[in-house]
Amino acid sequence: MYEYIIGKLTEIHPAYIVLENNGIGYQISAGNPYQYSSQVNQQVKIFVHQVIREDAHTLYGFNTLEEKNLFLRLISVSGIGPKSGLAIMANEDHEGLIAAIESSNINFLTKFPGVGKKTAQQLILDLQGKLGEAPATKQNTGQSFLENPALEEAMEALQALGYTEKEVKKSYKSLKEEEAMTTDEYLRKALKIMMKK
């Protein structure tokens, strides 16, 4: 499975972009391909998710790993396929999406294409309390970690393990005053802190 592709952005189409890497042009579906308009003929890094079906192999592209992870959460919900997930991701108000799921705001969720009342209820049922501050993580907590990349990586690893945003922030507060360590040491210490709670 691919994590990301780094290559030259050569084309923009209404539903996808083309990223050239080692002489191969990868067609990557994007929620808003035109957000890349200023990067044509430049090297870019696109996080991708590959979906393999009998009749197609499709790559879906995202600017950040956080966006990709939110997309993966969305398509894990019954009734949300990759195209619907991408349509939801095209609206860049990811914080609003998460807030709507957390507050059971069905009216907000049914505004997305392909999302009816039943699917909106399923989104809430499956994802409520599990999204934290998904794509906003980098913007909100990431900036406070920037002076310590090893600590940032450890906190991201905690989130990948399934710890909530609240739990990760508590660990961060406990660890930020510590003497500099490696990512592995921060993670081991953070896991010990989690086990004490």
C-alpha positions as CSV (number, residue, x, y, z in Angstrom):
1,M,0.0,0.0,0.0
2,Y,1.2,3.5,-0.8
3,E,1.6,6.1,2.0
4,Y,2.5,9.1,-0.3
5,I,3.9,10.0,-3.6
6,I,6.4,12.8,-4.3
7,G,6.5,14.0,-7.8
8,K,5.9,16.8,-10.3
9,L,2.4,18.0,-10.6
10,T,1.8,18.0,-14.4
11,E,-2.0,18.3,-14.9
12,I,-5.2,19.4,-13.1
13,H,-8.6,18.1,-14.1
14,P,-12.0,18.6,-12.5
15,A,-11.9,15.3,-10.6
16,Y,-8.2,14.5,-10.4
17,I,-4.5,15.6,-10.6
18,V,-1.7,13.9,-12.4
19,L,1.6,13.5,-10.5
20,E,4.6,12.4,-12.5
21,N,7.2,10.2,-10.6
22,N,10.0,8.4,-12.4
23,G,8.4,8.8,-15.8
24,I,5.0,7.5,-14.6
25,G,2.0,9.8,-14.4
26,Y,-0.2,8.8,-11.5
27,Q,-3.9,9.9,-11.7
28,I,-4.9,10.9,-8.2
29,S,-8.5,11.7,-7.4
30,A,-8.8,14.8,-5.2
31,G,-11.7,16.6,-3.5
32,N,-10.7,19.9,-4.9
33,P,-8.0,19.4,-7.5
34,Y,-7.8,23.2,-8.1
35,Q,-6.3,23.8,-4.7
36,Y,-3.0,22.7,-6.4
37,S,-3.2,25.3,-9.2
38,S,-0.3,27.3,-7.9
39,Q,1.9,24.1,-7.8
40,V,1.7,23.0,-11.5
41,N,5.1,21.9,-12.7
42,Q,6.4,21.9,-9.1
43,Q,7.4,18.9,-6.9
44,V,4.7,18.1,-4.4
45,K,4.0,15.4,-1.8
46,I,0.6,13.9,-1.9
47,F,-0.6,11.4,0.7
48,V,-2.6,8.7,-1.0
49,H,-5.0,5.9,-0.3
50,Q,-5.4,3.1,-2.9
51,V,-8.8,1.4,-3.5
52,I,-8.8,-1.7,-5.6
53,R,-12.0,-2.9,-7.2
54,E,-12.6,-5.4,-10.0
55,D,-13.0,-2.7,-12.6
56,A,-10.6,0.0,-11.2
57,H,-7.5,0.8,-9.2
58,T,-8.0,4.3,-7.8
59,L,-5.7,6.6,-5.8
60,Y,-7.2,9.2,-3.6
61,G,-5.0,12.1,-2.6
62,F,-4.6,14.4,0.4
63,N,-2.4,17.3,1.5
64,T,-1.7,15.9,4.9
65,L,-1.6,12.6,6.8
66,E,-4.3,13.9,9.1
67,E,-6.6,14.5,6.1
68,K,-5.9,11.0,4.9
69,N,-6.7,9.6,8.3
70,L,-10.0,11.5,8.5
71,F,-10.9,10.1,5.1
72,L,-10.1,6.6,6.2
73,R,-12.4,7.0,9.2
74,L,-15.2,8.3,7.0
75,I,-15.0,5.4,4.6
76,S,-15.1,2.9,7.4
77,V,-18.7,4.0,8.0
78,S,-21.3,1.9,6.3
79,G,-22.9,3.9,3.4
80,I,-19.8,6.1,2.9
81,G,-17.7,5.0,-0.1
82,P,-14.5,6.6,-1.3
83,K,-16.4,9.0,-3.7
84,S,-18.7,10.2,-0.9
85,G,-15.7,10.4,1.5
86,L,-13.8,12.5,-1.0
87,A,-16.9,14.8,-1.5
88,I,-17.1,15.3,2.3
89,M,-13.3,16.0,2.5
90,A,-13.6,18.6,-0.3
91,N,-15.3,20.9,2.1
92,E,-12.2,22.2,4.0
93,D,-14.1,22.9,7.2
94,H,-13.0,19.6,8.8
95,E,-13.4,21.1,12.3
96,G,-17.0,21.9,11.4
97,L,-17.5,18.3,10.2
98,I,-16.0,16.9,13.5
99,A,-18.1,19.3,15.6
100,A,-21.3,18.2,13.6
101,I,-20.5,14.6,14.3
102,E,-19.8,15.2,18.0
103,S,-23.0,17.3,18.5
104,S,-25.2,15.0,16.4
105,N,-26.0,17.7,13.9
106,I,-27.8,15.7,11.2
107,N,-28.8,18.9,9.2
108,F,-25.1,19.8,8.7
109,L,-24.1,16.3,7.6
110,T,-27.0,15.8,5.1
111,K,-25.6,18.9,3.2
112,F,-22.9,16.7,1.8
113,P,-23.6,14.9,-1.6
114,G,-24.7,11.3,-1.1
115,V,-25.3,11.7,2.6
116,G,-28.9,11.2,3.6
117,K,-30.5,11.1,7.1
118,K,-29.7,7.4,7.6
119,T,-26.1,7.8,6.5
120,A,-25.7,10.9,8.7
121,Q,-27.0,8.9,11.7
122,Q,-24.6,6.1,10.9
123,L,-21.7,8.6,10.7
124,I,-22.6,9.9,14.2
125,L,-23.1,6.4,15.6
126,D,-19.7,5.1,14.3
127,L,-17.5,8.2,14.7
128,Q,-18.8,10.2,17.6
129,G,-16.0,10.5,20.2
130,K,-13.4,8.9,18.0
131,L,-12.3,11.8,15.8
132,G,-10.7,14.1,18.4
133,E,-9.4,17.1,16.4
134,A,-8.3,15.0,13.4
135,P,-6.9,17.3,10.7
136,A,-6.7,20.2,13.1
137,T,-4.2,18.3,15.2
138,K,-1.2,19.7,13.3
139,Q,-2.5,23.2,13.5
140,N,-3.6,23.2,17.1
141,T,-1.2,20.9,19.1
142,G,1.5,20.6,16.5
143,Q,2.7,24.1,16.8
144,S,3.5,23.6,20.5
145,F,5.5,20.5,19.6
146,L,7.5,22.1,16.8
147,E,10.5,23.0,19.0
148,N,10.8,19.3,19.8
149,P,10.4,17.0,16.8
150,A,11.0,13.8,18.8
151,L,8.2,14.7,21.2
152,E,5.9,15.5,18.3
153,E,6.6,12.1,16.7
154,A,5.9,10.4,20.1
155,M,2.6,12.2,20.4
156,E,1.6,11.3,16.9
157,A,2.5,7.7,17.7
158,L,0.1,7.8,20.7
159,Q,-2.7,9.1,18.5
160,A,-2.0,6.3,16.1
161,L,-2.3,3.8,18.9
162,G,-5.8,5.1,19.6
163,Y,-5.3,7.5,22.5
164,T,-7.6,10.5,22.6
165,E,-6.6,14.0,21.9
166,K,-7.2,14.8,25.6
167,E,-5.0,11.9,26.8
168,V,-2.2,12.9,24.4
169,K,-2.3,16.5,25.6
170,K,-2.0,15.3,29.2
171,S,1.1,13.2,28.3
172,Y,2.6,16.2,26.4
173,K,2.2,18.4,29.4
174,S,4.0,15.8,31.6
175,L,6.8,15.3,29.1
176,K,7.5,18.8,27.8
177,E,9.5,19.7,30.9
178,E,11.7,16.6,30.7
179,E,15.2,16.6,29.4
180,A,15.5,16.0,25.7
181,M,15.0,12.4,24.7
182,T,14.7,10.3,21.6
183,T,11.2,9.6,20.1
184,D,11.4,6.0,21.4
185,E,12.2,7.2,24.9
186,Y,9.4,9.8,24.9
187,L,6.9,7.2,23.7
188,R,8.0,4.6,26.3
189,K,7.6,7.2,29.0
190,A,4.3,8.4,27.7
191,L,2.9,4.9,27.6
192,K,4.0,4.5,31.3
193,I,2.1,7.7,32.1
194,M,-1.0,6.4,30.3
195,M,-0.9,3.1,32.3
196,K,-0.9,5.0,35.6
197,K,-4.1,6.8,34.9
